[in-house]
Amino acid sequence: MDFTNPLVYGAPCFIAFILLELAYSKTHGDDDLYEWKDLFASGFMGVGSAIIAPLIKLISAIVIFEFTYELFNPVVDGVRTNIMGYASFGYAWYIWLLCQLADDFTYYWFHRANHEVRILWAAHIVHHSSDNFNLGTAVRNGWFTILYKPLFYMWMPALGFPPEMVVVCLGIEALWQFQLHTVYVPKMGFLEKIFNTHTMHQVHHAQNVEYLDKNHGGFLNIFDKIFGTWKEYDENIDVKYGVIHAPKSYNPVVILTHEFKDIWNDVKKSKKFSHALMYIFGPPGWSPDGSTLTVKQQQRLFKQQKGHNPKTAYTRPN
């Protein structure tokens, strides 16, 4: 069966909603919600992704997903059969739900890996590098992330989900992720127990120490809760968006590459091969001498300082 990627229709809606939120913020006293240079930088990132993504996704669907599907689901006696012995999945409504759930599970680990493996963080940091949280930030996507993202999803066509179904579910996930990037939707009551909501995503984009590396989920928050990365939005905390080591530039090239440059500089100064590998594949902030700290180390220190004296503000290491 042939399906159209929902992002084909989503892209013009993205622009419309960004303009709508921009106009609303400027007419309701929220002049700081959007910064023009930042918006243009985010827009450039989004346009670049929109140009590159279709090419990569075409390769993903036709080459990677299709090859994997054919390899693990050969036709046996006229029936598409998985190598584990069952008939490959069709297009029943419940298969779509299972595929979307599998997509959400995969998205969680893909997203979490982008925060916990430095070379992947170097690609993903583009999305977090803005100090603003708005629908414009939603399209601020790194161009290199698209290159390895399909590899996380290969298990789905291998299991028997048709490649075009996987691509559609990826598109639906992206639509949900876009609309999460707004401060104008408050907590949503009972839905907060199930779904990854707008306030939860504000937590995800915050650089406050207690909020770092939290809420990686797509549609649902169950995987964050199961695997220990869920954090509820606290209205008493003054949220500061962005990243600790920001590029401090609106130049698209700097935004795209600054963390890769930092990795290269760290690798060059490494005295051991194992240290060089950790600078590349270890968690962001890792250092052999503790001169820089990982998120987990920062959060442990934060808890220690907070426990020692609740009135003492956390001092983040450089």
C-alpha positions as CSV (number, residue, x, y, z in Angstrom):
1,M,0.0,0.0,0.0
2,D,1.1,3.6,-0.7
3,F,0.8,6.2,2.0
4,T,1.7,9.9,2.1
5,N,4.0,11.1,4.9
6,P,1.9,13.4,7.1
7,L,4.8,15.9,7.2
8,V,4.0,16.8,3.6
9,Y,0.9,18.5,5.0
10,G,2.5,19.4,8.3
11,A,5.2,21.7,6.9
12,P,2.9,24.5,5.8
13,C,1.0,24.2,9.0
14,F,4.2,24.6,10.9
15,I,4.8,28.0,9.2
16,A,1.2,29.1,9.9
17,F,1.3,28.2,13.6
18,I,4.7,29.9,14.1
19,L,3.3,33.1,12.5
20,L,0.2,32.8,14.6
21,E,2.1,32.3,17.9
22,L,4.5,35.1,16.9
23,A,1.6,37.5,16.3
24,Y,-0.1,36.5,19.5
25,S,3.0,37.0,21.6
26,K,3.7,40.4,20.1
27,T,0.1,41.6,20.7
28,H,-0.2,40.2,24.3
29,G,2.9,41.6,25.9
30,D,5.2,38.6,25.4
31,D,7.8,40.4,23.4
32,D,10.7,38.2,24.7
33,L,9.1,35.0,23.5
34,Y,10.6,35.4,20.0
35,E,13.9,37.0,19.2
36,W,14.2,37.9,15.5
37,K,17.8,36.7,14.9
38,D,17.1,33.5,16.8
39,L,13.9,32.9,14.8
40,F,15.8,33.4,11.5
41,A,18.5,31.0,12.7
42,S,15.9,28.4,13.7
43,G,14.1,28.9,10.4
44,F,17.4,28.4,8.4
45,M,17.9,25.1,10.3
46,G,14.3,24.1,9.6
47,V,14.6,24.9,5.9
48,G,17.9,22.9,5.6
49,S,16.2,20.0,7.3
50,A,13.3,20.2,5.0
51,I,15.6,20.0,2.0
52,I,17.8,17.2,3.3
53,A,15.2,15.1,5.1
54,P,13.3,14.0,2.1
55,L,16.4,12.7,0.4
56,I,17.6,10.8,3.5
57,K,14.1,9.5,4.3
58,L,13.8,8.3,0.7
59,I,17.0,6.3,1.2
60,S,15.6,5.2,4.6
61,A,12.3,3.9,3.2
62,I,13.6,2.4,0.0
63,V,17.0,1.2,0.9
64,I,17.3,0.7,4.7
65,F,13.8,-0.1,5.8
66,E,12.8,-1.9,2.6
67,F,16.0,-4.0,2.6
68,T,15.5,-4.9,6.2
69,Y,11.9,-5.8,5.7
70,E,12.7,-8.0,2.7
71,L,15.6,-9.7,4.4
72,F,13.6,-10.6,7.6
73,N,10.2,-11.1,5.9
74,P,10.7,-13.2,2.8
75,V,7.8,-14.4,0.7
76,V,7.1,-18.1,1.5
77,D,4.5,-19.9,-0.6
78,G,3.0,-16.6,-1.6
79,V,2.8,-15.3,1.9
80,R,5.0,-12.6,3.5
81,T,6.5,-14.4,6.5
82,N,8.8,-13.3,9.2
83,I,11.9,-15.4,9.8
84,M,10.5,-16.2,13.3
85,G,7.7,-18.1,11.7
86,Y,4.6,-15.8,11.8
87,A,2.9,-13.9,9.0
88,S,4.3,-10.4,8.6
89,F,2.0,-7.6,9.8
90,G,-0.7,-6.2,7.6
91,Y,-2.6,-2.9,7.9
92,A,-5.3,-3.6,10.5
93,W,-6.2,-0.7,12.8
94,Y,-4.6,-2.5,15.8
95,I,-1.4,-3.0,13.8
96,W,-1.2,0.7,13.3
97,L,-1.6,1.3,17.0
98,L,1.2,-1.3,17.8
99,C,3.4,0.4,15.2
100,Q,2.9,3.8,16.7
101,L,3.6,2.4,20.2
102,A,6.8,0.7,18.8
103,D,7.7,4.1,17.2
104,D,7.2,5.9,20.5
105,F,9.4,3.3,22.3
106,T,12.1,3.7,19.7
107,Y,11.8,7.5,19.8
108,Y,12.4,7.5,23.5
109,W,15.7,5.6,23.2
110,F,16.8,7.5,20.1
111,H,16.1,10.8,21.9
112,R,17.7,9.7,25.1
113,A,20.8,8.5,23.2
114,N,21.1,11.9,21.6
115,H,21.5,13.4,25.1
116,E,23.8,10.7,26.6
117,V,26.3,10.0,23.8
118,R,28.4,13.0,23.1
119,I,28.9,12.5,19.3
120,L,25.1,12.2,19.0
121,W,24.6,15.2,21.3
122,A,26.8,17.2,18.9
123,A,24.2,16.7,16.3
124,H,21.2,17.1,18.5
125,I,22.4,20.2,20.5
126,V,21.3,22.3,17.6
127,H,17.7,21.8,18.6
128,H,18.4,22.8,22.2
129,S,20.8,25.7,21.5
130,S,18.2,28.4,21.5
131,D,17.5,30.4,24.7
132,N,13.9,30.7,23.6
133,F,11.1,28.1,23.8
134,N,8.5,28.6,21.0
135,L,7.2,26.9,17.9
136,G,10.1,28.4,16.0
137,T,12.4,26.4,18.2
138,A,10.5,23.3,17.1
139,V,11.9,23.5,13.6
140,R,15.5,24.2,14.7
141,N,16.7,20.7,13.9
142,G,20.2,19.5,13.3
143,W,21.0,18.3,9.8
144,F,23.3,15.4,10.9
145,T,20.7,13.7,13.1
146,I,18.8,12.6,10.1
147,L,21.8,10.5,8.9
148,Y,21.7,8.0,11.8
149,K,18.1,8.2,13.0
150,P,16.8,5.4,10.7
151,L,19.3,3.0,12.2
152,F,17.4,3.1,15.5
153,Y,14.2,2.1,13.7
154,M,15.4,-0.8,11.6
155,W,14.1,-3.3,14.1
156,M,10.5,-2.4,13.3
157,P,10.5,-3.5,9.6
158,A,12.7,-6.4,10.7
159,L,9.9,-7.4,13.1
160,G,7.3,-7.3,10.3
161,F,5.9,-3.7,10.2
162,P,5.7,-2.6,6.6
163,P,8.3,0.1,5.8
164,E,5.7,2.7,4.6
165,M,3.8,2.2,7.9
166,V,6.9,2.9,9.9
167,V,7.6,6.1,7.8
168,V,4.0,7.3,8.4
169,C,4.3,6.7,12.2
170,L,7.6,8.6,12.2
171,G,5.8,11.5,10.5
172,I,2.9,11.5,13.1
173,E,5.4,11.5,15.9
174,A,7.1,14.6,14.4
175,L,3.8,16.4,14.2
176,W,3.2,15.8,17.9
177,Q,6.7,16.9,18.8
178,F,6.2,20.2,16.9
179,Q,3.2,21.3,18.8
180,L,4.8,20.6,22.2
181,H,7.0,23.7,21.8
182,T,4.8,26.3,23.2
183,V,4.3,28.0,26.6
184,Y,0.7,28.8,26.0
185,V,-0.7,25.4,26.9
186,P,-0.9,24.9,30.7
187,K,-1.0,21.6,32.5
188,M,-3.7,19.3,31.1
189,G,-5.0,17.5,34.2
190,F,-5.5,13.7,33.8
191,L,-3.8,13.7,30.4
192,E,-0.5,14.5,32.2
193,K,-0.5,11.0,33.6
194,I,-0.3,9.4,30.1
195,F,1.0,11.8,27.5
196,N,4.1,13.8,27.1
197,T,2.7,17.3,27.3
198,H,3.8,20.9,26.7
199,T,4.9,21.6,30.3
200,M,6.8,18.3,30.3
201,H,8.6,19.4,27.2
202,Q,9.4,22.8,28.8
203,V,11.3,20.7,31.4
204,H,13.1,18.9,28.6
205,H,14.3,22.1,27.0
206,A,15.4,23.7,30.3
207,Q,19.1,24.0,31.4
208,N,18.1,24.1,35.1
209,V,20.2,21.3,36.7
210,E,17.3,19.4,38.1
211,Y,15.6,19.4,34.7
212,L,18.6,18.3,32.6
213,D,18.1,15.1,30.5
214,K,14.5,14.6,31.5
215,N,11.3,13.8,29.6
216,H,12.6,12.2,26.4
217,G,9.3,10.7,25.4
218,G,7.3,11.2,22.2
219,F,3.6,10.8,22.6
220,L,3.7,9.0,26.0
221,N,5.5,9.6,29.2
222,I,5.4,6.0,30.3
223,F,8.9,5.2,29.1
224,D,10.4,8.1,31.0
225,K,8.6,6.9,34.1
226,I,9.7,3.3,33.6
227,F,13.4,4.1,32.8
228,G,13.8,6.9,35.4
229,T,14.0,10.1,33.3
230,W,10.6,11.6,34.0
231,K,10.4,15.0,35.8
232,E,7.2,16.9,36.5
233,Y,7.1,20.6,35.7
234,D,7.4,22.7,38.9
235,E,5.8,26.1,38.7
236,N,8.0,27.3,41.5
237,I,11.1,26.9,39.4
238,D,12.1,29.7,37.1
239,V,12.9,27.9,33.9
240,K,15.9,28.9,31.9
241,Y,15.9,27.4,28.4
242,G,18.8,26.5,26.2
243,V,22.1,24.7,26.9
244,I,24.9,25.3,29.4
245,H,27.5,25.6,26.7
246,A,25.7,27.6,24.1
247,P,27.2,28.4,20.7
248,K,26.6,32.2,21.4
249,S,26.1,32.8,17.7
250,Y,23.4,33.1,15.1
251,N,25.7,31.8,12.4
252,P,24.1,28.5,11.1
253,V,27.5,27.0,10.5
254,V,28.6,27.6,14.1
255,I,25.2,26.4,15.4
256,L,25.6,23.2,13.4
257,T,29.2,22.4,14.1
258,H,30.3,24.0,17.4
259,E,30.0,20.9,19.5
260,F,31.8,18.8,16.9
261,K,34.6,21.3,17.1
262,D,34.7,21.0,20.9
263,I,34.9,17.2,20.7
264,W,37.8,17.5,18.3
265,N,39.7,19.9,20.6
266,D,39.1,17.5,23.6
267,V,40.3,14.5,21.5
268,K,43.5,16.3,20.5
269,K,44.4,17.0,24.1
270,S,43.7,13.5,25.3
271,K,46.7,11.7,26.7
272,K,45.1,8.2,26.5
273,F,43.2,6.5,23.7
274,S,40.5,5.5,26.2
275,H,40.0,9.2,27.1
276,A,39.7,10.1,23.4
277,L,37.0,7.5,23.0
278,M,35.1,8.8,26.1
279,Y,35.2,12.3,24.7
280,I,33.5,11.0,21.6
281,F,31.2,8.3,22.9
282,G,30.9,9.0,26.6
283,P,28.3,11.3,28.1
284,P,28.5,15.1,27.4
285,G,30.6,16.8,30.1
286,W,32.8,13.8,30.8
287,S,36.4,14.5,31.7
288,P,39.1,12.3,33.2
289,D,40.0,14.9,35.9
290,G,36.5,16.2,36.8
291,S,37.2,19.6,35.3
292,T,33.9,19.3,33.5
293,L,31.0,17.2,34.8
294,T,28.3,15.0,33.2
295,V,24.7,15.7,33.9
296,K,24.5,12.9,36.5
297,Q,27.5,14.3,38.3
298,Q,26.0,17.8,38.2
299,Q,22.7,16.6,39.6
300,R,24.4,14.6,42.4
301,L,26.4,17.7,43.4
302,F,23.2,19.8,43.2
303,K,21.4,17.4,45.6
304,Q,24.4,17.5,48.0
305,Q,24.5,21.3,48.1
306,K,20.7,21.5,48.4
307,G,20.7,18.9,51.2
308,H,23.6,20.7,53.0
309,N,21.9,24.1,52.9
310,P,18.5,24.6,51.2
311,K,19.3,28.3,50.9
312,T,22.5,27.8,49.1
313,A,22.3,28.2,45.3
314,Y,23.9,25.5,43.2
315,T,27.2,26.6,41.7
316,R,27.6,25.0,38.3
317,P,31.2,24.2,37.3
318,N,32.5,25.8,34.1
